[in-house]
């Protein structure tokens, strides 16, 4: 990446004449330090001027814009005739001044360019799990805190990387959590930020709720955000508790509302009980209020029943008609201790079995 350099009050005169084909010039002794020091592929663009001081005010009779690509003291390596000007012969005493030119102004970001934010947007040319972009201008190194927007070509299926042109780095969820699949959807635009050690996905294109994974859910635990798991078929739940969903991430010390909504098919069942238990971390779960379960369209009757909010032992439950198929919707509130990082929702029966067909869901909503 090349940068055009600027400097204040950089004006002097030539120390010796040059012809129209010269590729270097010298300014008077000590004046070279008025101009920028050049490193790498950077440059600056001064103007050579013939000034007639015999007029009032003085007039410019000729000029040429040049490009300086190297400077050693008072001697400069130059490229002639820039910005549609013509290479001319110059005399000792002619003026060289570093002023803004039309080309220099074009180096600045224009309002339309700033609005479009095109400098940090690019199309992905890589493959699933290995995303590659080329920004314009190209990056010489990762820039910490810089947001990069990418139109991705492929949906990820697991841990992924992003190469921004300055090198490849891991693409991860907030909290330095590896992707597991469906966090980046082909044909969508994502936003990633270089943290200093990896690219953090701050704006993804997550898959539908049925494809939500625990890794994605970990990034969705702010107040007012929820985790939804579409239920597949879960059958043969007998006495004792059996988990029916993945471990749902939580923030220790926060409160949540849980909703279970699904058909339940029973066989020789007396009571159905539920509970929320800690699966990762240490700390207590505290329920508050009462849970409410509404059963409708039941083959054995249906209607509205109160399902008490269960404690950790799950000692209370819903009495349900044997061999019935009902649609149950349960809601209840709870808080978790500071050391808890994930919970699960579980069902059990005292006798017989129940089946949970595909099509229902469990939703966990953070409320404070």
Long-range contacts (C-beta under 8 A, 24 or more apart in sequence): 1-41, 1-137, 1-138, 1-139, 1-140, 2-40, 2-41, 2-42, 2-43, 3-42, 3-43, 4-42, 4-43, 4-44, 4-45, 4-103, 4-104, 4-107, 5-36, 5-38, 5-42, 5-43, 5-44, 6-36, 6-44, 6-98, 6-100, 6-104, 7-34, 7-35, 7-36, 7-44, 7-98, 9-34, 10-34, 10-35, 10-36, 10-46, 10-97, 10-98, 11-95, 11-96, 11-97, 11-98, 12-95, 12-96, 12-97, 13-92, 13-93, 13-94, 13-95, 13-96, 14-48, 14-90, 14-91, 14-92, 14-93, 14-94, 14-96, 15-74, 15-92, 16-92, 17-89, 17-90, 17-91, 17-92, 18-89, 18-90, 19-89, 20-80, 20-87, 20-88, 20-89, 21-80, 21-87, 22-78, 22-80, 23-77, 23-78, 23-79, 23-80, 24-75, 24-76, 24-77, 24-78, 25-75, 25-76, 25-78, 25-90, 25-96, 26-74, 26-75, 26-76, 27-74, 27-76, 27-96, 28-74, 29-74, 30-74, 31-74, 32-71, 32-73, 32-74, 32-75, 32-76, 33-73, 34-98, 35-68, 35-71, 35-76, 35-98, 36-71, 36-98, 37-71, 38-68, 38-69, 38-70, 38-71, 43-67, 43-68, 43-69, 44-68, 44-98, 45-82, 45-83, 45-98, 45-101, 45-103, 45-104, 46-96, 46-97, 46-98, 46-99, 47-96, 47-97, 47-98, 47-99, 47-101, 48-88, 48-90, 48-94, 48-95, 48-96, 49-94, 49-95, 49-96, 49-97, 50-90, 50-94, 50-95, 51-94, 51-95, 62-88, 64-88, 64-90, 65-101, 65-103, 117-149, 120-146, 120-147, 120-148, 120-149, 121-148, 121-149, 121-150, 121-151, 122-148, 122-149, 122-150, 122-151, 123-150, 123-151, 123-153, 124-150, 124-151, 124-152, 124-153, 124-154, 125-153, 126-153, 126-154, 126-163, 127-153, 127-154, 128-154, 128-155, 128-156, 128-157, 128-160, 128-186, 129-154, 129-156, 129-157, 129-158, 129-159, 129-160, 129-161, 130-160, 130-161, 130-163, 130-168, 131-160, 131-161, 131-162, 131-163, 131-171, 131-184, 132-162, 132-163, 133-162, 133-163, 133-164, 133-165, 134-165, 135-164, 135-165, 138-165, 138-166, 139-164, 139-165, 139-166, 140-166, 141-166, 142-166, 142-167, 142-169, 142-194, 143-194, 144-194, 144-195, 144-196, 145-193, 145-194, 146-193, 146-194, 147-191, 147-192, 147-193, 147-202, 148-191, 148-192, 148-193, 148-194, 148-199, 149-189, 149-190, 149-191, 150-189, 150-190, 150-191, 150-192, 151-187, 151-188, 151-189, 152-184, 152-185, 152-186, 152-187, 152-188, 152-189, 152-190, 152-205, 153-186, 153-187, 154-186, 155-182, 155-184, 155-185, 155-186, 155-207, 156-181, 156-182, 156-183, 156-184, 157-181, 157-182, 160-184, 162-192, 162-199, 164-194, 164-199, 169-194, 169-197, 169-198, 169-199, 170-198, 170-199, 171-198, 171-199, 171-201, 172-198, 172-199, 172-200, 172-201, 173-200, 173-201, 173-215, 173-216, 173-218, 173-219, 174-200, 174-201, 174-202, 174-219, 175-218, 175-219, 177-215, 177-218, 177-219, 178-215, 179-215, 180-213, 180-214, 180-215, 180-216, 181-211, 181-213, 182-206, 182-207, 182-211, 182-212, 182-213, 182-216, 183-207, 183-215, 183-216, 209-361, 213-246, 214-246, 214-247, 214-248, 214-249, 214-342, 217-248, 217-249, 218-249, 221-249, 221-250, 221-251, 221-254, 221-366, 222-366, 223-254, 223-366, 223-367, 223-368, 224-365, 224-366, 224-367, 225-365, 225-366, 226-363, 226-364, 226-365, 226-366, 227-363, 227-364, 228-361, 228-362, 228-363, 228-364, 229-361, 229-362, 229-363, 230-358, 230-359, 230-360, 230-361, 231-262, 231-356, 231-358, 231-359, 231-360, 231-361, 231-362, 232-358, 233-355, 233-356, 233-357, 233-358, 234-355, 234-356, 235-353, 235-355, 235-356, 236-353, 236-355, 237-347, 237-348, 237-349, 237-353, 237-354, 237-355, 237-356, 238-348, 238-349, 238-352, 238-353, 239-348, 239-349, 239-350, 239-351, 240-348, 241-275, 241-277, 241-314, 241-346, 241-347, 241-348, 242-346, 242-347, 242-348, 243-344, 243-345, 243-346, 244-345, 244-346, 244-347, 244-356, 244-362, 245-344, 245-345, 245-362, 246-344, 247-279, 247-280, 247-342, 247-343, 247-344, 248-342, 248-343, 248-344, 248-345, 248-362, 248-364, 249-341, 249-342, 250-336, 250-340, 250-341, 250-342, 250-343, 250-364, 250-366, 251-336, 251-366, 252-281, 252-283, 252-336, 252-337, 252-338, 252-339, 252-340, 252-341, 253-335, 253-336, 253-337, 253-338, 254-335, 254-336, 254-366, 254-368, 255-288, 255-333, 255-334, 255-335, 255-336, 255-366, 255-367, 255-368, 256-333, 256-334, 256-335, 256-336, 256-364, 256-365, 256-366, 256-367, 257-331, 257-332, 257-333, 257-364, 257-365, 257-367, 258-330, 258-331, 258-332, 258-333, 258-334, 258-345, 258-362, 258-363, 258-364, 258-365, 259-329, 259-330, 259-331, 259-361, 259-362, 259-363, 259-365, 260-328, 260-329, 260-330, 260-331, 260-345, 260-360, 260-362, 261-327, 261-328, 261-329, 261-330, 261-360, 261-361, 261-362, 261-363, 262-327, 262-328, 262-356, 262-357, 262-359, 262-360, 262-361, 263-325, 263-326, 263-327, 263-328, 263-356, 263-357, 263-359, 263-360, 264-320, 264-325, 264-326, 264-327, 264-328, 264-354, 264-355, 264-356, 265-324, 265-325, 265-354, 265-355, 265-356, 265-357, 266-320, 266-321, 266-322, 266-323, 266-324, 266-325, 266-326, 266-349, 266-352, 266-353, 266-354, 267-322, 267-323, 267-352, 267-353, 267-354, 267-355, 268-322, 268-323, 268-351, 268-352, 268-353, 269-320, 269-322, 269-323, 269-349, 269-350, 269-351, 269-352, 269-353, 269-354, 270-319, 270-322, 270-349, 270-350, 270-351, 270-352, 271-317, 271-318, 271-319, 271-320, 271-349, 271-350, 272-317, 272-318, 272-320, 272-347, 272-348, 272-349, 272-354, 273-310, 273-314, 273-315, 273-316, 273-317, 273-318, 273-347, 273-348, 273-349, 273-350, 274-307, 274-310, 274-314, 274-317, 274-330, 274-345, 274-346, 274-347, 274-348, 275-310, 275-311, 275-312, 275-313, 275-314, 275-345, 275-346, 275-348, 276-310, 276-312, 276-332, 276-334, 276-343, 276-344, 276-345, 276-346, 277-312, 277-343, 277-344, 277-346, 278-336, 278-340, 278-342, 278-343, 279-342, 279-343, 279-344, 280-340, 280-341, 280-342, 281-339, 281-340, 281-341, 281-342, 282-337, 282-339, 282-340, 283-336, 283-337, 283-338, 283-339, 283-340, 284-312, 284-336, 284-337, 284-340, 285-312, 285-334, 285-335, 285-336, 285-337, 285-340, 285-343, 286-334, 286-335, 286-336, 286-337, 287-311, 287-332, 287-333, 287-334, 288-333, 288-334, 288-335, 289-332, 289-333, 290-332, 291-330, 291-331, 291-332, 292-330, 292-331, 292-332, 293-318, 293-328, 293-329, 293-330, 294-328, 294-329, 295-320, 295-326, 295-327, 295-328, 295-329, 296-326, 296-327, 296-329, 297-326, 297-327, 298-324, 298-325, 298-326, 298-327, 299-324, 299-325, 299-326, 300-324, 300-326, 302-326, 309-333, 309-334, 314-346, 314-348, 317-350, 322-352, 333-367
